[in-house]
């Protein structure tokens, strides 16, 4: 039996402009994975994609900590984006992410620095609540 949430998400994605997703089918995979989070504290926010192996920090229209973005966008200048940045653009317009509010600025910054330094959200149960 299929998850009704997946069916709703697939229906939403069919309404998107084909060019947004067709450039790379992995963008669709990121959106369907339900592993995209917006981490918020008051007016501050960033996105995280939990790949399974590590967590990627994503600042919309600016940067991603995935290897593809670092190597091909930053160092080699072969492209300007990665699948995670493109997925966040679509997710932000369609509200296709899990919203997580942290308890304090200290927790917000701790999560941010941990993802940058180790690729993992630390003590997620203690810091995050949906």
C-alpha positions, 0 to 999 in steps of 0.5 A, a space after each residue: 500500500 502506497 503512502 498517501 503523503 507520497 501520492 500527494 507529493 507526486 501530484 504536487 510535483 506533476 504540476 511543476 514546470 517540467 524544466 525545473 525537474 527534468 534537467 536532473 531526475 535526482 532533483 525529483 528524488 531529493 524532493 520525494 525523499 522527504 529528507 529536506 528540512 528547514 531549520 529555523 530560529 526566529 528570522 534565521 533559517 537554513 536548509 538541511 538535506 539528510 542524505 543518509 551518509 551525511 547532512 548537507 547545509 543548504 543556503 538558498 541561491 548561495 551554497 551547499 556543502 555537498 561534494 558536487 557543489 564544492 568541487 564543480 561549482 566552487 572550485 572548477 566553476 563548471 556549474 552554478 548549482 547542485 541538485 540540492 540547491 535546485 530542490 530547495 528552490 522548488 521546495 521553498 515555493 511549494 512548501 515541500 520540506 519539514 519545518 524544524 524550530 530550534 529552541 535557541 540561537 545557541 542551538 541554531 548556531 551549534 547545528 550550523 557549525 556541526 554540519 559544516 565541520 562534521 556533516 552531521 546534525 548533533 544530538 538531534 533529538 535534544 536540539 530539534 522539535 517539529 
